[in-house]
Amino acid sequence: MSGFDAIDALLAAVGPQVELPPPDVRRELRERARLSKAQVARTLGVSPSTVGGWESGRDPVDETRKRYAYLLDGLAAKFPAGPGTEPPASPSPSPSASPSLPASPSLSPSAEGEVEVEAETEDAAETEDAAETEDADDVESLAAPEPCVLCGSPAGHRVAGFAQHLDPADCRPATAPGARPGSAPEPSPHATAVPPAPAPEPPAPVPGAVAPQGRSGTRRSGRPTGPAGRAFQEPHGPGDLIGETVRAALDEHRGDIDAALAALLKRAIPDAMRLLDETRKGARYDIVAHPWIPDILRKQTSRGADQVWEARPKWTRRELPPGRHEVTALDINGAYLSALKTHLPLGQLEHTAGLPHDRRRAGVHLITPPEWEHEAVLPNPIGNRDEPGPLWVTEPTLRLLLRLSGPKHALCAPPEIHESYTSGATENLLEKFRVVLKDARDAAIAADDEVTLEYVKAMYSKFVSTMGESNYNRELYRPDWMHIIRSQAFSNLWLKALKAHDEGLTVVRAMGTDELHVIGDWHRVFPEGRGVTEVKTKDVYTAGSDGTGDNGDTGDTSGTGDRDLPGEGE
């Protein structure tokens, strides 16, 4: 290549980015072509929520931007706007078409706080939502009628991939025998929501429009698409999405395990977000994926940290009982995976001051921590902190301190809460996501499938580490979640240390998320194995010296440094 050819190549590489039409035009082009977000997402290799983000103002980058621009150019050429052009499909008020529906209601702080379980575990008759949001992207007309999944009669539309009547009058068993008049129908991930009565409706919303929120931020919807009898519900969840992805990677690389694993690890973040979307289907509430964030959750410098303290344990017992002791370094399996079950705020954080802790809400709190007088035998629940005075802690840390100050343990005084940023919360927000990953992990261990095991570990660890200020995950910006999940892992380790102490073991060391060193018969306290509820031995060494009470040479080679990601050694 000549010098001028090299310059031309360099100029081409740093040329201006491909121009994209405005967000409303992007959406209009897709709707004019009657394409769903899911169809576009599959073609471009992203999740449907990413496509929704592009249509709300965010822009793709690099090669994805070029492919998206190419698609939009093709749609603009094939479906030009102008007189005589067929308009995008929209809800029609006529009885034979989809009734106009209200957009998904924004959860108020009080409503958010009441959500404690996932929708499919609730009795639909007790649900306050009389009608759920219809996703117009999931509705398509059928050239030939197909049997309705609800009543078996011919239906002219398919909703979320299932043939179904859009008008409840056309669906014969629309009202279940014995149902309470006016009660909400049983929710299903495959049916479209309809009003309980053909009463006059407000003007129909633009298909797929974001519901009024009364606050900034974009939402990731998990609402079911409507009512169906429980007998017609398909098994809820993403199926064998992880297994299918692993098999496809192995097929693509012709059985080359190293190459397939490298490809899987590279796509772990978008795959985790896709899995999150799949496991959110059927939930009764939305989450805010890009809310306004208070300054305490923003990095103070480009390479610095924010003001939230995660309470990471880094503790070693100063003195051991006299004599030489055999110390077992225990490895806590799936620490971050278990920590996904934690109280997470659903919406935008709201500021309060001088109020007691509300267990229906979660977030970050400015507290003055209590004095800790048990450093000789147990680590401080807030970790190693040199500076005294107030500090911002997460929900798990605050709940741990409140628990330890209660009558059952009475190990410290209650923390003093000065101010908080919280939202209505649920402990089950990521529970389906966690269970799918756990099941895949268990199956991989049973089958000695290291490829799937490493892929699953990368999915949940990178999911946690990139949901804050990260360039690797633009679909979710929740630094509060990141801190809360990390802190939950630290809190879980601390509680294992407390359990060991209460059962008569000598706690020697607690480090990071997954490392606990003890003296004594730990088998009677913790089950041994590779499951997330079990522990395994990382190392065994001797410590102490005869008659002195001095630690002496621990001979520890287990690698107890402080880590950013869990070294779970699966």
Backbone torsions as a table, in degrees:
resi	resn	phi	psi	omega
1	MET	NA	129.0	179.3
2	SER	-71.9	169.1	179.6
3	GLY	-61.9	-38.1	179.2
4	PHE	-70.2	-35.1	176.6
5	ASP	-62.7	-40.8	179.1
6	ALA	-63.7	-38.5	178.3
7	ILE	-65.6	-42.1	178.6
8	ASP	-60.8	-41.9	179.0
9	ALA	-63.6	-41.3	179.3
10	LEU	-65.3	-42.1	178.7
11	LEU	-63.2	-38.3	178.3
12	ALA	-64.9	-36.5	-177.2
13	ALA	-70.1	-31.8	-176.8
14	VAL	-105.6	17.9	-180.0
15	GLY	-65.9	172.5	-179.2
16	PRO	-64.2	150.4	179.5
17	GLN	-68.6	153.1	177.7
18	VAL	-61.7	131.2	-179.4
19	GLU	-74.3	142.4	176.6
20	LEU	-117.6	147.6	175.4
21	PRO	-68.7	165.3	178.7
22	PRO	-59.0	156.7	-176.6
23	PRO	-55.7	-39.8	-179.1
24	ASP	-67.7	-30.4	177.4
25	VAL	-71.4	-37.4	178.3
26	ARG	-59.4	-45.7	-179.9
27	ARG	-66.2	-41.8	-178.8
28	GLU	-62.1	-39.6	178.8
29	LEU	-63.9	-43.3	-179.9
30	ARG	-64.9	-43.0	-179.1
31	GLU	-69.3	-35.2	177.9
32	ARG	-63.2	-33.3	178.3
33	ALA	-85.3	0.6	-179.7
34	ARG	57.3	40.9	176.1
35	LEU	-101.7	140.7	175.7
36	SER	-87.2	162.3	175.6
37	LYS	-59.7	-37.5	-178.8
38	ALA	-63.8	-38.2	178.6
39	GLN	-65.0	-45.3	178.4
40	VAL	-64.0	-41.5	-178.4
41	ALA	-62.9	-44.2	179.4
42	ARG	-61.6	-39.7	-178.7
43	THR	-66.2	-38.0	-176.4
44	LEU	-93.9	-4.4	177.9
45	GLY	75.0	33.0	177.9
46	VAL	-128.2	-177.5	178.5
47	SER	-93.1	157.7	177.8
48	PRO	-57.6	-33.9	179.6
49	SER	-67.4	-29.0	176.2
50	THR	-66.1	-43.0	176.6
51	VAL	-61.0	-41.9	176.5
52	GLY	-60.2	-38.5	176.9
53	GLY	-63.8	-39.6	177.3
54	TRP	-63.2	-34.2	-179.5
55	GLU	-83.1	-2.7	177.7
56	SER	-109.2	-0.8	175.6
57	GLY	130.6	-18.5	177.5
58	ARG	-80.1	154.9	-177.8
59	ASP	-118.2	139.9	171.7
60	PRO	-72.5	168.8	-177.9
61	VAL	-131.3	164.3	172.4
62	ASP	55.7	-136.2	-173.4
63	GLU	-65.3	-35.1	178.0
64	THR	-62.4	-37.8	177.9
65	ARG	-61.7	-42.0	-179.5
66	LYS	-64.5	-43.7	-178.3
67	ARG	-68.2	-37.6	178.3
68	TYR	-65.9	-42.5	177.9
69	ALA	-62.8	-38.8	179.0
70	TYR	-63.7	-41.6	177.6
71	LEU	-63.2	-45.4	-178.9
72	LEU	-65.0	-39.2	177.3
73	ASP	-61.5	-42.2	178.9
74	GLY	-64.6	-40.8	178.3
75	LEU	-66.8	-38.9	179.3
76	ALA	-65.0	-36.0	178.8
77	ALA	-72.8	-34.7	-175.9
78	LYS	-84.5	-29.5	-178.5
79	PHE	-129.2	69.7	-177.6
80	PRO	-68.7	145.9	176.5
81	ALA	-81.7	155.3	178.4
82	GLY	146.1	179.4	-179.5
83	PRO	-59.6	135.2	178.8
84	GLY	86.5	-5.6	179.5
85	THR	-78.2	137.6	179.8
86	GLU	-67.7	124.8	-178.6
87	PRO	-71.7	161.9	176.7
88	PRO	-60.4	148.2	178.6
89	ALA	-64.2	138.4	178.7
90	SER	-142.9	158.0	179.7
91	PRO	-58.3	139.0	-178.8
92	SER	-112.4	142.9	-179.9
93	PRO	-78.8	-4.6	-178.0
94	SER	-70.6	151.9	-177.1
95	PRO	-62.6	-27.0	-176.3
96	SER	-84.0	-6.1	-179.1
97	ALA	-116.8	-178.5	-178.4
98	SER	-65.1	127.4	178.2
99	PRO	-66.5	151.7	176.7
100	SER	-71.9	138.9	-173.7
101	LEU	-126.1	149.8	174.6
102	PRO	-72.1	151.6	176.0
103	ALA	-70.0	164.5	-179.7
104	SER	-59.3	127.9	-179.3
105	PRO	-71.2	142.0	176.1
106	SER	-76.6	136.1	-179.1
107	LEU	-74.5	129.9	172.2
108	SER	-76.9	161.9	178.9
109	PRO	-54.8	-39.3	-178.5
110	SER	-70.5	-37.1	179.9
111	ALA	-67.9	-39.0	179.6
112	GLU	-61.2	-38.3	-176.4
113	GLY	-67.5	-19.3	-177.9
114	GLU	-83.2	-13.8	-175.4
115	VAL	-79.2	116.1	-178.5
116	GLU	-125.6	-13.1	-178.5
117	VAL	-139.7	162.0	179.1
118	GLU	-72.7	159.3	-170.4
119	ALA	-64.7	-38.2	-173.8
120	GLU	-71.6	-9.9	176.2
121	THR	-93.3	-1.0	-177.1
122	GLU	-100.6	156.3	172.9
123	ASP	-80.9	120.8	-174.7
124	ALA	-62.8	-27.0	-179.6
125	ALA	-66.7	-20.1	-178.7
126	GLU	-98.5	0.2	-179.4
127	THR	-77.2	136.5	-177.9
128	GLU	-76.7	-19.3	-177.8
129	ASP	-77.0	112.2	178.8
130	ALA	-78.0	-26.3	178.2
131	ALA	-149.3	140.1	-179.2
132	GLU	-99.6	170.1	-177.1
133	THR	-72.7	136.6	172.9
134	GLU	-92.8	127.1	175.6
135	ASP	-89.7	105.8	-175.9
136	ALA	-62.2	-22.9	179.9
137	ASP	-66.8	-22.7	-175.4
138	ASP	-93.1	1.4	-177.9
139	VAL	-102.7	127.7	177.0
140	GLU	-138.0	146.5	178.5
141	SER	-81.1	146.5	-179.6
142	LEU	-103.5	136.6	176.9
143	ALA	-67.0	-37.0	177.1
144	ALA	-127.7	136.4	-178.4
145	PRO	-59.5	147.8	176.6
146	GLU	-127.9	157.1	-179.3
147	PRO	-61.9	132.1	178.3
148	CYS	-68.2	138.0	-179.5
149	VAL	-69.9	-15.5	-178.4
150	LEU	-92.4	-43.1	-173.4
151	CYS	-123.4	-12.4	178.9
152	GLY	86.4	-9.3	178.3
153	SER	-78.1	157.6	-179.6
154	PRO	-59.5	134.4	179.0
155	ALA	-125.6	147.2	-175.8
156	GLY	-99.3	2.6	-178.9
157	HIS	-133.5	155.0	173.6
158	ARG	-118.1	128.9	-178.6
159	VAL	-117.4	121.0	-179.5
160	ALA	52.7	34.8	176.6
161	GLY	90.3	2.1	-176.9
162	PHE	-124.5	131.6	176.7
163	ALA	-63.2	136.9	-174.1
164	GLN	-165.7	148.0	172.9
165	HIS	-76.4	135.5	176.7
166	LEU	-85.9	-27.9	178.7
167	ASP	-96.3	122.6	-178.1
168	PRO	-60.2	-24.5	179.8
169	ALA	-68.2	-25.3	-179.9
170	ASP	-82.5	-15.9	-176.3
171	CYS	-99.6	107.4	-167.4
172	ARG	-60.0	-49.9	-178.9
173	PRO	-88.0	39.0	-176.0
174	ALA	-62.3	-33.8	178.6
175	THR	-107.7	118.4	-178.3
176	ALA	-68.7	144.6	177.3
177	PRO	-57.6	131.9	177.3
178	GLY	83.1	3.2	-179.8
179	ALA	-68.9	147.0	179.5
180	ARG	-72.1	128.9	-179.7
181	PRO	-56.3	133.5	178.1
182	GLY	81.0	-1.1	-179.4
183	SER	-78.7	157.4	179.4
184	ALA	-73.2	138.1	178.3
185	PRO	-67.2	166.2	179.2
186	GLU	-66.0	127.6	-178.4
187	PRO	-74.4	151.0	177.0
188	SER	-145.3	144.9	178.0
189	PRO	-72.5	-3.8	-173.1
190	HIS	-116.9	-2.2	-176.0
191	ALA	-114.3	159.3	-177.5
192	THR	-97.5	144.2	-177.7
193	ALA	-73.2	144.6	176.5
194	VAL	-136.6	151.5	177.6
195	PRO	-66.7	152.8	-179.4
196	PRO	-68.3	-20.3	179.2
197	ALA	-149.3	151.5	-177.7
198	PRO	-78.2	54.2	178.7
199	ALA	-77.8	159.9	177.6
200	PRO	-58.1	138.7	-177.1
201	GLU	-113.5	155.9	171.4
202	PRO	-67.6	169.5	179.4
203	PRO	-52.8	138.8	-177.1
204	ALA	-65.1	139.3	178.4
205	PRO	-73.8	161.3	172.4
206	VAL	-62.8	135.4	-177.1
207	PRO	-54.2	125.2	176.1
208	GLY	80.4	5.7	-177.5
209	ALA	-63.8	148.1	179.4
210	VAL	-73.4	136.5	-179.4
211	ALA	-66.1	147.7	175.2
212	PRO	-58.1	130.3	-174.6
213	GLN	-110.3	-26.5	-177.0
214	GLY	73.1	13.1	179.2
215	ARG	-166.6	165.2	-176.0
216	SER	-78.2	164.0	175.4
217	GLY	119.3	153.6	176.3
218	THR	-104.6	153.4	-173.5
219	ARG	-112.4	144.3	168.7
220	ARG	-105.9	114.2	-172.5
221	SER	-84.9	139.3	172.5
222	GLY	-123.7	16.7	-173.6
223	ARG	-72.5	142.9	175.4
224	PRO	-67.1	154.6	-179.0
225	THR	-88.4	8.2	168.7
226	GLY	146.7	-171.9	-172.6
227	PRO	-85.7	147.3	171.2
228	ALA	-161.3	148.7	176.2
229	GLY	-63.4	147.3	-177.2
230	ARG	-58.4	-28.2	-179.2
231	ALA	-68.2	-19.9	-176.7
232	PHE	-97.6	-1.7	-176.4
233	GLN	-74.7	134.8	173.1
234	GLU	-78.2	159.4	175.1
235	PRO	-55.6	127.0	-174.1
236	HIS	-81.5	138.6	176.3
237	GLY	128.3	177.3	-173.0
238	PRO	-84.8	4.3	-178.0
239	GLY	66.0	-147.1	-177.2
240	ASP	-94.9	52.1	-177.8
241	LEU	-61.0	-41.1	-179.5
242	ILE	-67.3	-46.5	179.8
243	GLY	-61.9	-40.6	179.1
244	GLU	-63.7	-39.9	180.0
245	THR	-65.6	-42.6	179.4
246	VAL	-64.9	-44.5	179.5
247	ARG	-62.7	-39.8	178.5
248	ALA	-63.8	-39.9	179.1
249	ALA	-65.8	-41.7	177.9
250	LEU	-64.8	-39.7	177.9
251	ASP	-65.5	-42.2	-178.4
252	GLU	-62.6	-35.4	-178.3
253	HIS	-102.0	18.2	173.1
254	ARG	53.3	44.2	175.3
255	GLY	80.4	2.6	177.9
256	ASP	-73.4	104.0	-173.1
257	ILE	-62.8	-43.9	-177.9
258	ASP	-63.5	-44.3	-179.2
259	ALA	-67.0	-42.0	179.3
260	ALA	-64.1	-42.2	179.9
261	LEU	-65.3	-40.6	178.2
262	ALA	-60.6	-41.7	178.6
263	ALA	-66.2	-40.0	179.7
264	LEU	-66.1	-42.0	179.3
265	LEU	-64.6	-33.7	-179.9
266	LYS	-67.4	-31.9	-177.4
267	ARG	-102.3	13.8	-175.0
268	ALA	-61.0	-38.2	-176.3
269	ILE	-70.0	-54.5	177.4
270	PRO	-61.7	-32.6	177.8
271	ASP	-67.7	-36.8	177.0
272	ALA	-65.2	-39.2	178.5
273	MET	-67.9	-37.2	176.3
274	ARG	-64.4	-41.7	177.8
275	LEU	-64.2	-38.5	177.2
276	LEU	-60.4	-44.7	178.4
277	ASP	-59.9	-42.6	-178.8
278	GLU	-65.6	-42.0	-178.0
279	THR	-76.9	-15.0	177.5
280	ARG	-82.7	-14.9	-179.8
281	LYS	-61.4	128.8	-179.6
282	GLY	98.8	-9.2	177.4
283	ALA	-71.9	153.1	-172.6
284	ARG	-92.9	5.1	-178.1
285	TYR	-142.6	161.9	175.1
286	ASP	-97.3	160.5	172.1
287	ILE	-120.6	150.4	178.2
288	VAL	-91.3	115.2	-174.8
289	ALA	-86.3	-26.0	-178.3
290	HIS	-135.2	68.2	-176.6
291	PRO	-82.3	170.2	167.3
292	TRP	-65.0	139.2	-176.6
293	ILE	-121.1	130.4	177.4
294	PRO	-66.9	159.3	-175.2
295	ASP	-60.7	-28.3	-178.1
296	ILE	-65.0	-19.7	179.6
297	LEU	-99.3	7.6	177.2
298	ARG	-104.5	144.2	179.0
299	LYS	-61.8	136.3	-178.5
300	GLN	-73.0	-31.8	174.8
301	THR	-135.2	170.7	-176.0
302	SER	-60.8	-33.8	179.9
303	ARG	-112.7	9.2	-177.9
304	GLY	-92.4	-164.8	-178.4
305	ALA	-117.3	167.2	173.0
306	ASP	-86.8	-165.0	-172.2
307	GLN	-97.9	5.7	-175.7
308	VAL	-89.0	132.4	-178.5
309	TRP	-99.9	121.9	-174.6
310	GLU	-89.5	-8.2	178.3
311	ALA	63.0	45.4	177.6
312	ARG	-70.5	124.6	178.4
313	PRO	-70.0	138.8	172.1
314	LYS	-152.5	76.4	-167.5
315	TRP	-131.4	138.1	173.0
316	THR	-131.4	133.3	-179.4
317	ARG	-60.7	133.7	-176.6
318	ARG	-73.7	-39.0	-177.4
319	GLU	-132.9	140.1	175.8
320	LEU	-104.0	160.0	172.7
321	PRO	-58.9	155.2	-178.7
322	PRO	-56.7	146.0	176.4
323	GLY	104.1	172.5	176.4
324	ARG	-90.0	137.7	-174.3
325	HIS	-130.6	145.7	172.1
326	GLU	-88.0	119.7	-178.2
327	VAL	-106.4	132.5	176.9
328	THR	-107.6	124.1	174.1
329	ALA	-88.9	111.6	-178.9
330	LEU	-93.3	140.3	178.3
331	ASP	-105.7	121.6	179.7
332	ILE	-84.9	118.3	-174.9
333	ASN	-75.1	142.4	172.3
334	GLY	51.8	47.5	-173.5
335	ALA	-61.1	-48.6	-179.6
336	TYR	-72.2	-30.4	176.8
337	LEU	-63.0	-45.6	177.1
338	SER	-64.8	-33.3	-176.8
339	ALA	-72.0	-9.4	175.9
340	LEU	-65.7	-20.6	173.7
341	LYS	-87.5	94.5	-177.7
342	THR	-157.0	162.0	-178.6
343	HIS	-76.0	111.6	-178.6
344	LEU	-113.7	136.4	176.2
345	PRO	-69.6	137.1	-177.7
346	LEU	-81.2	-43.2	-172.1
347	GLY	-113.3	-158.8	179.7
348	GLN	-69.8	139.2	-179.8
349	LEU	-70.4	137.7	-179.2
350	GLU	-120.9	141.9	-172.7
351	HIS	-86.4	137.2	171.6
352	THR	-138.3	158.3	179.1
353	ALA	-142.3	139.0	174.5
354	GLY	73.7	16.4	-179.2
355	LEU	-106.6	150.3	176.2
356	PRO	-70.2	167.1	-178.9
357	HIS	-68.4	133.3	177.1
358	ASP	-107.4	113.8	-175.6
359	ARG	-69.0	-12.8	177.7
360	ARG	-84.9	-4.1	-179.1
361	ARG	-122.7	165.2	179.4
362	ALA	-150.4	156.2	178.8
363	GLY	167.6	-137.0	179.0
364	VAL	-124.9	150.8	-170.4
365	HIS	-138.3	138.2	171.7
366	LEU	-89.5	116.2	-176.1
367	ILE	-130.7	158.7	162.5
368	THR	-101.9	112.0	-175.2
369	PRO	-71.0	153.8	179.0
370	PRO	-75.3	162.9	173.2
371	GLU	-67.2	142.0	178.6
372	TRP	-114.3	116.6	-172.7
373	GLU	-106.2	14.0	-175.4
374	HIS	-119.8	25.6	-177.1
375	GLU	-59.3	-24.9	-177.8
376	ALA	-69.0	-27.0	-175.0
377	VAL	-123.2	-18.9	-179.1
378	LEU	-142.2	146.7	178.6
379	PRO	-69.0	156.4	175.2
380	ASN	-68.6	132.0	-178.7
381	PRO	-60.8	-20.8	178.2
382	ILE	-96.3	9.4	178.2
383	GLY	81.1	-168.6	-178.7
384	ASN	-86.7	107.8	-179.8
385	ARG	-128.7	125.9	-175.4
386	ASP	-86.0	-35.9	-174.7
387	GLU	-87.7	134.8	176.6
388	PRO	-80.1	173.3	174.7
389	GLY	100.5	-176.7	-176.7
390	PRO	-65.6	154.0	175.1
391	LEU	-154.5	155.3	178.0
392	TRP	-84.9	123.9	179.3
393	VAL	-123.9	166.6	-179.7
394	THR	-92.6	173.9	-179.4
395	GLU	-57.3	-47.2	-179.4
396	PRO	-60.9	-38.9	179.5
397	THR	-65.2	-44.1	179.1
398	LEU	-63.6	-43.8	-179.5
399	ARG	-65.1	-35.8	177.2
400	LEU	-64.0	-44.9	179.6
401	LEU	-64.3	-40.8	178.1
402	LEU	-64.6	-37.7	178.7
403	ARG	-65.7	-43.5	-178.5
404	LEU	-71.0	-22.1	178.8
405	SER	-86.9	-7.4	-178.2
406	GLY	-75.2	174.7	-174.5
407	PRO	-66.1	-25.1	-178.1
408	LYS	-66.4	-40.4	-176.8
409	HIS	-107.7	-45.6	179.0
410	ALA	50.9	46.4	-178.5
411	LEU	-93.2	-13.7	-178.6
412	CYS	-160.5	173.1	174.6
413	ALA	-81.5	160.2	176.8
414	PRO	-65.9	145.9	175.4
415	PRO	-70.2	152.7	176.8
416	GLU	-94.4	119.7	-178.1
417	ILE	-94.7	122.1	-178.7
418	HIS	-95.7	-48.5	178.4
419	GLU	-155.2	164.0	-175.1
420	SER	-146.7	154.0	165.5
421	TYR	-120.1	111.1	-173.6
422	THR	-139.0	167.1	172.6
423	SER	-144.4	162.9	171.8
424	GLY	-54.7	142.8	-166.6
425	ALA	-139.0	164.0	171.3
426	THR	-144.5	146.9	177.8
427	GLU	-82.7	-12.9	-173.7
428	ASN	-104.1	13.6	-175.1
429	LEU	-56.9	-44.8	-177.3
430	LEU	-107.1	19.1	-172.2
431	GLU	-67.5	-43.4	178.7
432	LYS	-65.4	-41.1	175.3
433	PHE	-56.6	-46.0	-179.6
434	ARG	-65.2	-42.7	-176.7
435	VAL	-65.8	-40.7	178.1
436	VAL	-61.2	-44.3	178.3
437	LEU	-65.4	-41.3	179.1
438	LYS	-62.0	-45.8	-179.4
439	ASP	-63.0	-40.3	178.0
440	ALA	-65.6	-38.6	177.6
441	ARG	-64.1	-46.0	179.5
442	ASP	-61.0	-43.6	-179.6
443	ALA	-64.8	-38.2	179.6
444	ALA	-66.3	-39.5	178.0
445	ILE	-65.4	-43.8	-179.7
446	ALA	-63.4	-34.1	-178.5
447	ALA	-93.2	3.3	-176.6
448	ASP	55.1	42.6	-176.6
449	ASP	-99.7	90.1	-176.1
450	GLU	-69.9	-28.4	179.8
451	VAL	-63.4	-52.3	179.3
452	THR	-63.6	-39.3	-178.3
453	LEU	-61.5	-47.5	-179.7
454	GLU	-67.4	-36.0	178.1
455	TYR	-64.1	-45.0	179.5
456	VAL	-63.7	-43.8	178.4
457	LYS	-59.0	-43.0	179.6
458	ALA	-64.6	-36.6	-178.8
459	MET	-62.2	-50.4	-175.2
460	TYR	-79.0	-32.6	179.8
461	SER	-71.5	-42.2	178.5
462	LYS	-72.2	-32.2	175.5
463	PHE	-57.5	-45.0	-179.6
464	VAL	-68.9	-44.3	-171.4
465	SER	-76.5	-15.6	-176.5
466	THR	-111.2	6.8	-179.4
467	MET	-85.2	-1.0	174.4
468	GLY	-94.1	-139.0	179.1
469	GLU	-79.5	88.2	-176.1
470	SER	-135.3	142.1	175.4
471	ASN	-84.3	-4.9	-176.0
472	TYR	-93.4	-11.2	-179.5
473	ASN	-143.1	99.2	179.8
474	ARG	-93.7	-3.7	-175.6
475	GLU	-82.9	-20.1	-175.4
476	LEU	-141.9	121.8	177.6
477	TYR	-123.8	88.8	179.6
478	ARG	-135.6	76.4	176.3
479	PRO	-60.8	-27.1	176.4
480	ASP	-64.0	-41.5	177.0
481	TRP	-62.7	-44.1	-179.1
482	MET	-57.3	-48.9	179.8
483	HIS	-64.0	-40.5	-177.3
484	ILE	-65.6	-44.4	-179.1
485	ILE	-65.7	-43.6	176.5
486	ARG	-59.2	-47.4	-178.1
487	SER	-64.3	-33.3	177.0
488	GLN	-64.1	-39.0	176.5
489	ALA	-62.3	-41.1	178.5
490	PHE	-67.4	-40.0	178.0
491	SER	-63.9	-40.3	177.8
492	ASN	-61.1	-41.6	178.4
493	LEU	-64.9	-41.0	-179.9
494	TRP	-62.3	-41.3	179.9
495	LEU	-66.3	-31.6	174.0
496	LYS	-66.9	-37.4	175.9
497	ALA	-63.8	-41.1	178.1
498	LEU	-63.6	-42.4	179.3
499	LYS	-62.0	-43.1	178.2
500	ALA	-61.1	-43.2	179.9
501	HIS	-63.8	-45.0	-178.7
502	ASP	-65.7	-27.7	180.0
503	GLU	-88.4	8.7	174.0
504	GLY	93.1	3.5	175.5
505	LEU	-80.6	154.9	174.5
506	THR	-95.7	117.0	179.8
507	VAL	-83.2	123.4	-176.2
508	VAL	-102.5	-37.8	-175.3
509	ARG	-156.0	145.1	172.2
510	ALA	-137.7	124.0	-173.6
511	MET	-136.1	133.1	170.9
512	GLY	60.9	-131.5	-177.2
513	THR	-105.6	-18.3	-162.6
514	ASP	-140.7	14.9	-173.4
515	GLU	-127.1	120.2	-179.4
516	LEU	-135.3	122.5	-179.8
517	HIS	-106.1	130.9	-176.3
518	VAL	-139.2	157.6	171.1
519	ILE	-113.5	131.5	178.9
520	GLY	124.5	-179.9	-177.7
521	ASP	-80.7	87.1	-175.5
522	TRP	-73.0	-17.9	-178.4
523	HIS	-62.6	-27.1	179.2
524	ARG	-80.7	-6.6	-178.2
525	VAL	-108.6	-43.3	-176.1
526	PHE	-122.1	136.0	174.3
527	PRO	-71.5	143.7	-178.5
528	GLU	-97.6	139.0	178.3
529	GLY	158.6	-169.2	-177.8
530	ARG	-108.5	2.1	177.4
531	GLY	-71.6	163.6	-176.7
532	VAL	-70.3	-16.5	176.0
533	THR	-97.0	7.4	-176.8
534	GLU	-120.3	170.2	177.0
535	VAL	-128.2	161.5	175.9
536	LYS	-136.2	162.1	-177.9
537	THR	-81.3	126.9	175.6
538	LYS	-95.4	-35.8	-177.6
539	ASP	-164.3	155.8	172.9
540	VAL	-131.5	130.1	-178.6
541	TYR	-148.0	170.6	177.9
542	THR	-107.8	149.2	-179.8
543	ALA	-148.4	161.7	-178.9
544	GLY	92.4	175.4	177.4
545	SER	-144.9	150.6	-173.4
546	ASP	-60.3	118.8	169.2
547	GLY	73.8	1.5	-175.7
548	THR	-104.8	-24.7	-175.5
549	GLY	77.1	1.3	-179.9
550	ASP	-84.1	146.0	179.6
551	ASN	-61.2	-38.6	-176.0
552	GLY	66.2	-157.4	-179.7
553	ASP	-84.1	116.6	-178.3
554	THR	-73.9	-24.2	-177.1
555	GLY	63.1	26.7	-174.9
556	ASP	-80.6	121.6	176.8
557	THR	-121.1	21.6	-172.8
558	SER	-83.6	-6.7	179.4
559	GLY	75.2	76.8	-172.3
560	THR	-103.8	22.4	179.2
561	GLY	-65.1	157.9	179.4
562	ASP	-74.5	129.3	-172.7
563	ARG	-120.4	150.6	176.1
564	ASP	-80.8	-33.1	179.2
565	LEU	-121.0	152.7	-175.6
566	PRO	-68.1	122.6	173.5
567	GLY	-89.4	75.8	-167.0
568	GLU	-79.9	-12.9	176.2
569	GLY	51.5	47.9	-172.5
570	GLU	-59.4	NA	NA
